[in-house]
Amino acid sequence: MYDERLTVPRSWWLLPVAAGISLALILLRFSAVGALAGLVVGIVAMAAAVSGYGSARIRVVQGSLVAGQARIPVTALGAAQPLDRAEALAWRSVKADPRAFMLLRSYVPTALRVEICDPDDPTPYVYLSTRSPQRLAAAIEAARVGTDHGGPGGDGPAADAEHSGVDR
């Protein structure tokens, strides 16, 4: 099993404070109470946005790769390629395929690229920002081996046919 949350860097938590102060300064022209309300609303709203953006998860559970809203059975996955900083940058820019599924977080420098082997799925690969691409690739491979031998999430060919493709 693999579980990773793509949390935002600590420095990003200064953004809610800056947004709250900015809104407070704008509303201070009208009243001190409005400025106080603007401070609170600005901080809470921006904190919710930062928290939501940093809550993306990547998991390998029950024979599936779950990345954000996508749930992909490991039987539909091909080769996994861990990407260092330079390769990750190339695959999210000049080498990127617009049909690919990307769970991209620019503050995570490394990534994993996994091919999709389902001929009925137009998605060529999955690009996942991850802080430990080798561990994620190993977890996918372990889940694939477990599924091939009728382990968790693998009930044979019927289960593979039922769960093929990228569900978004």
N, C-alpha and C positions, 0 to 999 in steps of 0.2 A: 504494500500500500504506500502511496505517496500523497502528500498534502502540502501545498504551499499557498500562502496568501501573498499577493503582490502589493504589499503595503507601500505607501508613499514615504519618501524620505522625511526625517524629522523636521527639516527646514521648511517643508511645505506647510507645517502647522502654524507658521507665521502669517500665512495668507489670510486665514480667518480674522486674525487680530488686525491686520492692515485693512481688510474690507470693512470691519466694524468701525475702526477709527475714521476711515474715509466717509462712511455713511453718517457717522456722528458729526463730523465737521460740516458736511453738507446741510444737515438738519439743524445745526446749532444756530444758523441764521434765523430760524423761525422760533425755536424755544429750547430751553435746557432739557425739558422733559422729552421733547422730540429727539434731541441729540442722544439722550440716554437710551431711548427706545431704538434708535438707529444703530447704536453701538451693539446692543444685545441682538437685534435682528440680524445685523450684518455678520456678527461672529457666529451665531447659530446656523444661519443659512450657508455660509461658506464652509463651516466645519462639517456640515452634513454633505456638502458636495465633495470635499476632500476625502471624507471617510468613505463615501460611496465609490469614488474612483479607485481608492486604495483597497477595496474589499474584494477585488477579483481573485478567484481561487483556481488553482490547477490541482486536480486530484486524479489518481488512478485507483478506482474502486470497482469491485464486482465485474471485472472484465471490461471496463470502459474507461476511456480517458474523458474526464469532465473538465472543460476549460471554459470558464465564464458560463455562457448559456448553452454552449455546445456539449453534446454527449455523443462520443464516438466509440463504438465497440472496438476493442483492440484487434479483432479479426479483420477489420477494414483498414488497419494501419500497416504501412510498409516500413521501410528503413527509416531509422531516426538518426538525424545528423546534429550533434551538438555544435553550436556556433559560438566562436569567441567574439570578442568585441567588434573586430573589423568585419568578420563575416556576417554577424548579426546586423550591422549597419547596412551592409550591401544587400542583404535579403529583405530588409524593410524599406529599401529605396530603389536602387537601379535594377536589382535582380527580381524584385517583387512581381508576382502575378496577381492581377486584380481579382481573379477568381478564388484566390487562396483565403482560408479562414485565418485571421490574425488576431491573437490576443496580445496586443502590443502595449507595452509600458516603456516609454522612452527613458525613464530613470533606472531601468534594469538593463545593464549593458550586454548581458549574454542571453542566448536563446536556444531553442530546440526547433528544428525543422523536421516534420514527420510527413512522409508521403502518404497519400490516400490511395488504397489499392482497389477500391470498389469501382468497377467499370461503369456503373449507373450514376455515380456521383461526379459532377463536373468540377468539384473542388480538387485541385492537383495536390495540395499539401496544406498542412497546418503549421503556422508559425506561432510559437509560444515564447513570450519573454519569460525567462526563468533565471533565478539566481544559481541554480545547480542543474545545468543541462545533462550532465553525465548521470546523476542520480535519477532524473526523470526518464531518461532513455532506458536505464536499467530497470526501472519500475514497469515501464511499458513492455519491455521484453519479458520480464518475469510474469506479468499478467497474461501475455500472449502464450507463453509456455503453459501456464496454468489453465488457460482456456482450451488449448489444443488437447490437453489430457483430461478434459471434462471437469476441470476445477471450478472455482467460483465464477459465476457468470457465463459458463459455457455448458449448455445443455445439448450440444451437438449441432448438426447442420441446421435444424429447424430454428434454433435460437440465432444462428448467424444470419439466416435469411430474414428473420423478423427484425433484426437490429442493424442492418447494413446502412451505410451512409451517414452523413453528418446531419444531426438534428440540431437546428438552430431555432 
